[in-house]
Amino acid sequence: MSEPTTFTYADQTVHRLGFGAMRITGKGIWGEPNDIDEALAVLRRAVELGVDFIDTADSYGPYVSEELIARALAPYGEVKIATKAGLVRTGPDLWFPCGRPQYLRQECEMSLRRLRQESLDLFQLHRIDPEVDADEQFGVLRELLDEGKVKAVGLSEVSVEEIKKARAVVPISTVQNLYNVTNRASEEVLNYCEAEGIGFIPWFPVASGHLARSGGPLDTLAAQSGVTVAQLSLAWLLRRSPVILPIPGTSKVAHVEENCAASQVQMSDDTYHAIDTLLVEG
């Protein structure tokens, strides 16, 4: 049986293989990319290949990713833009939680301006700030949803209990946690999302480490299937659960084309189960 190619959240239907727009910024996810024209071409090529779900954040750059998305793609037509707030930047590779309600509201308003939208398609809390009462953070998300500033709300890097606590305050459409073939620490969260019909967006979706190294077990399986490790990783995610929305990111057009081709990979049962065995053995 083939896997569903689309997923619907908050009355928005998107293809399950999206694009993550973090890498179209500068080194350390700071400042503009070295080649702005290539970054714009990456975004446009992704959409040409059928991508209609693009994930970004105010902190990517900061602000650069959102600005490039608007420059390349606005008005967006059927393409949905998911953005985030809740991490402040003080330099390359530096990230600090900030969940004060006034700040989250400000960043929502600023993302609306940068993305040139009247309502954000999906607004995600990038991290729950441990220094701010969680219900206050969820509460402002509820306010923004009720005001029509956002169409849907998501969370990032959360536990099942945190999702349940948030859902008591505001409807949660998606959860974005680290998850891939070689890192399944969020398995319990994924299973909960599947049971509840919540979209699960795995960040860092391509396998890494010794299992995925050149000549390693995943590389061997990929070669046997006539695909790359990246394509094998993404195809496995698409098969793993119908609520998974992988968002592979890149700064190169060639890699966008490689990643998007993963949606056409027909993974055999033997290969799918061999990947599970490799994780246990590895």
C-alpha positions as CSV (number, residue, x, y, z in Angstrom):
1,M,0.0,0.0,0.0
2,S,1.4,3.4,-1.0
3,E,1.8,6.1,1.6
4,P,-0.4,9.3,1.4
5,T,1.4,12.1,-0.4
6,T,-0.4,14.9,1.4
7,F,-1.2,15.9,5.0
8,T,-3.9,18.3,6.2
9,Y,-3.6,20.5,9.3
10,A,-6.0,23.3,10.2
11,D,-7.8,23.0,6.8
12,Q,-4.4,23.5,5.0
13,T,-3.4,20.6,2.8
14,V,0.3,20.3,1.8
15,H,2.5,17.7,0.1
16,R,4.4,15.7,2.8
17,L,7.9,16.5,1.5
18,G,8.6,20.2,2.3
19,F,11.7,22.4,2.4
20,G,13.6,23.7,5.4
21,A,14.9,27.3,4.8
22,M,17.5,27.5,7.5
23,R,20.5,26.8,5.3
24,I,19.8,29.7,2.8
25,T,21.4,32.0,5.4
26,G,25.1,32.7,6.1
27,K,27.6,30.6,8.1
28,G,26.4,29.9,11.6
29,I,22.8,30.7,10.4
30,W,23.9,34.3,10.7
31,G,23.6,37.0,8.1
32,E,23.0,36.7,4.3
33,P,24.2,33.8,2.3
34,N,27.4,34.1,0.2
35,D,25.3,33.7,-3.0
36,I,21.9,35.3,-2.7
37,D,21.0,34.5,-6.3
38,E,21.5,30.8,-5.6
39,A,19.4,31.0,-2.4
40,L,16.6,32.6,-4.3
41,A,17.0,29.9,-7.1
42,V,16.8,27.2,-4.4
43,L,13.5,28.4,-3.1
44,R,12.0,28.8,-6.6
45,R,13.2,25.4,-7.8
46,A,11.8,23.7,-4.7
47,V,8.3,25.1,-5.6
48,E,8.8,24.2,-9.3
49,L,9.3,20.6,-8.1
50,G,6.1,20.6,-6.2
51,V,7.1,21.7,-2.7
52,D,4.3,23.7,-1.1
53,F,5.4,23.7,2.5
54,I,8.4,25.8,3.5
55,D,9.6,25.9,7.1
56,T,11.6,28.9,8.4
57,A,12.0,31.0,11.6
58,D,12.6,34.6,12.5
59,S,15.9,33.5,14.0
60,Y,17.3,32.2,10.8
61,G,19.7,35.0,9.9
62,P,18.0,36.4,12.0
63,Y,15.3,37.6,9.6
64,V,17.2,36.8,6.5
65,S,15.4,33.5,5.6
66,E,12.0,35.1,5.9
67,E,13.1,38.1,3.8
68,L,14.5,35.8,1.0
69,I,11.4,33.7,1.0
70,A,9.2,36.7,0.4
71,R,11.6,38.0,-2.2
72,A,11.6,34.7,-4.1
73,L,8.0,33.6,-3.7
74,A,5.5,36.2,-2.6
75,P,2.6,36.2,-3.4
76,Y,2.6,32.5,-2.4
77,G,-0.4,31.0,-4.1
78,E,-0.9,27.5,-2.7
79,V,2.5,27.5,-1.0
80,K,2.3,27.5,2.8
81,I,5.0,29.2,5.0
82,A,5.6,27.9,8.5
83,T,7.6,30.1,10.7
84,K,8.7,30.2,14.3
85,A,9.6,32.5,17.2
86,G,11.0,32.0,20.6
87,L,14.8,32.0,20.1
88,V,16.9,35.2,20.1
89,R,20.2,35.4,18.4
90,T,23.3,37.2,19.6
91,G,25.8,35.9,17.1
92,P,26.7,33.0,14.8
93,D,25.5,29.6,16.2
94,L,24.2,31.2,19.3
95,W,20.5,30.6,20.3
96,F,18.7,31.6,23.5
97,P,15.0,31.0,24.4
98,C,12.7,34.0,24.9
99,G,9.1,33.2,25.5
100,R,7.9,36.4,27.0
101,P,4.3,37.0,25.6
102,Q,5.1,40.5,24.4
103,Y,8.2,39.2,22.5
104,L,6.3,36.4,20.8
105,R,3.5,38.8,19.8
106,Q,6.1,41.3,18.4
107,E,7.8,38.6,16.4
108,C,4.5,37.4,15.0
109,E,3.8,40.9,13.8
110,M,7.3,41.3,12.3
111,S,7.1,37.9,10.5
112,L,3.8,39.1,9.0
113,R,5.6,42.1,7.6
114,R,8.7,40.3,6.4
115,L,6.7,37.5,4.8
116,R,4.2,39.9,3.4
117,Q,1.2,38.0,4.8
118,E,-2.0,39.1,6.5
119,S,-2.1,35.8,8.5
120,L,0.8,33.3,9.1
121,D,0.0,29.8,7.8
122,L,1.7,28.1,10.7
123,F,3.3,29.9,13.7
124,Q,5.5,27.6,15.9
125,L,6.9,28.2,19.3
126,H,10.6,27.5,18.6
127,R,11.3,26.5,22.2
128,I,9.4,26.6,25.4
129,D,11.2,29.2,27.6
130,P,11.9,27.6,31.0
131,E,12.1,31.1,32.6
132,V,8.5,32.0,31.5
133,D,5.3,30.3,32.7
134,A,4.4,27.8,29.9
135,D,0.8,28.7,30.0
136,E,1.6,32.3,29.3
137,Q,3.5,31.3,26.2
138,F,0.7,29.0,25.0
139,G,-1.8,31.8,25.9
140,V,-0.4,34.4,23.6
141,L,-0.4,31.7,20.8
142,R,-4.1,31.2,21.5
143,E,-4.7,35.0,21.3
144,L,-2.9,35.2,18.0
145,L,-4.9,32.4,16.6
146,D,-8.2,33.9,17.9
147,E,-7.2,37.3,16.4
148,G,-6.5,35.7,13.0
149,K,-2.9,36.7,13.1
150,V,-2.0,33.0,12.6
151,K,-4.0,30.2,11.0
152,A,-2.4,27.3,13.0
153,V,0.0,26.8,15.9
154,G,2.9,24.4,16.3
155,L,5.5,23.5,18.9
156,S,9.2,22.5,18.6
157,E,11.4,20.3,20.7
158,V,8.7,19.2,23.2
159,S,7.7,16.1,25.1
160,V,4.3,14.4,25.0
161,E,3.4,16.0,28.4
162,E,4.3,19.4,27.1
163,I,2.1,18.9,24.0
164,K,-0.8,17.9,26.3
165,K,-0.3,20.9,28.5
166,A,-0.3,23.2,25.4
167,R,-3.4,21.6,23.9
168,A,-5.3,22.5,27.1
169,V,-4.8,26.1,26.1
170,V,-4.5,26.2,22.3
171,P,-5.1,23.7,19.4
172,I,-1.7,22.3,18.3
173,S,-1.5,21.4,14.6
174,T,2.2,20.4,14.3
175,V,5.2,19.4,16.4
176,Q,8.8,19.8,15.2
177,N,11.4,17.6,16.9
178,L,14.8,16.2,16.0
179,Y,14.2,12.8,14.3
180,N,15.7,10.7,11.6
181,V,16.8,7.2,10.7
182,T,19.7,7.3,13.1
183,N,18.2,9.4,15.9
184,R,14.8,8.3,17.1
185,A,14.8,9.8,20.6
186,S,11.4,11.4,19.8
187,E,9.7,8.1,18.9
188,E,7.2,8.5,21.8
189,V,6.3,12.0,20.6
190,L,5.9,10.8,17.0
191,N,3.6,8.0,18.1
192,Y,1.5,10.4,20.1
193,C,1.2,12.8,17.1
194,E,0.2,10.0,14.8
195,A,-2.5,8.8,17.3
196,E,-3.8,12.4,17.6
197,G,-3.5,13.4,13.9
198,I,-0.9,16.1,14.7
199,G,1.7,16.8,12.0
200,F,5.2,15.7,12.9
201,I,8.0,17.8,11.3
202,P,11.4,16.1,11.8
203,W,14.2,18.6,11.7
204,F,17.6,17.3,10.6
205,P,15.7,14.6,8.7
206,V,18.7,13.1,6.8
207,A,20.6,10.3,8.6
208,S,24.2,11.0,9.8
209,G,26.9,9.4,11.8
210,H,28.7,6.0,11.4
211,L,25.6,4.2,9.9
212,A,25.4,6.8,7.1
213,R,29.1,7.2,6.3
214,S,30.4,6.4,2.9
215,G,30.6,2.6,2.6
216,G,28.5,2.2,5.8
217,P,25.3,0.2,6.2
218,L,22.9,2.9,5.1
219,D,25.2,3.8,2.2
220,T,25.2,0.2,1.1
221,L,21.4,-0.1,1.3
222,A,21.0,3.2,-0.7
223,A,23.4,1.9,-3.4
224,Q,21.4,-1.4,-3.6
225,S,18.2,0.7,-4.1
226,G,19.8,3.0,-6.6
227,V,19.4,6.1,-4.5
228,T,21.5,8.4,-2.3
229,V,21.6,8.2,1.5
230,A,19.6,11.4,1.7
231,Q,16.9,10.0,-0.6
232,L,16.8,6.8,1.4
233,S,16.5,8.7,4.7
234,L,13.6,10.8,3.4
235,A,11.8,7.9,1.8
236,W,12.0,6.0,5.1
237,L,10.5,8.9,7.0
238,L,7.7,9.2,4.4
239,R,6.9,5.6,5.0
240,R,7.4,5.6,8.7
241,S,4.2,7.6,9.5
242,P,1.5,9.4,7.5
243,V,1.8,12.4,9.8
244,I,5.5,13.0,9.1
245,L,6.4,16.1,7.1
246,P,10.1,16.0,6.3
247,I,11.7,19.4,5.6
248,P,15.2,18.7,4.2
249,G,17.2,22.0,3.7
250,T,20.0,23.0,1.5
251,S,21.7,26.0,-0.1
252,K,22.2,24.3,-3.5
253,V,19.7,23.8,-6.3
254,A,21.2,20.3,-7.1
255,H,20.5,19.1,-3.6
256,V,16.9,20.4,-3.8
257,E,16.5,18.3,-6.9
258,E,18.1,15.3,-5.2
259,N,15.9,15.6,-2.1
260,C,12.6,16.2,-3.9
261,A,13.3,13.0,-5.9
262,A,12.9,11.1,-2.6
263,S,9.1,11.4,-2.9
264,Q,9.3,9.0,-5.9
265,V,11.4,6.4,-4.2
266,Q,9.6,3.0,-3.9
267,M,11.2,1.4,-0.8
268,S,10.9,-2.3,-0.6
269,D,9.7,-4.0,2.6
270,D,13.1,-5.7,3.0
271,T,14.9,-2.3,2.8
272,Y,12.5,-0.7,5.3
273,H,12.9,-3.4,7.8
274,A,16.7,-3.6,7.3
275,I,17.0,0.0,8.4
276,D,15.2,-0.8,11.7
277,T,17.6,-3.8,12.2
278,L,20.6,-1.5,11.5
279,L,19.6,0.9,14.1
280,V,19.4,-1.8,16.7
281,E,22.7,-3.3,15.7
282,G,24.4,0.0,15.3
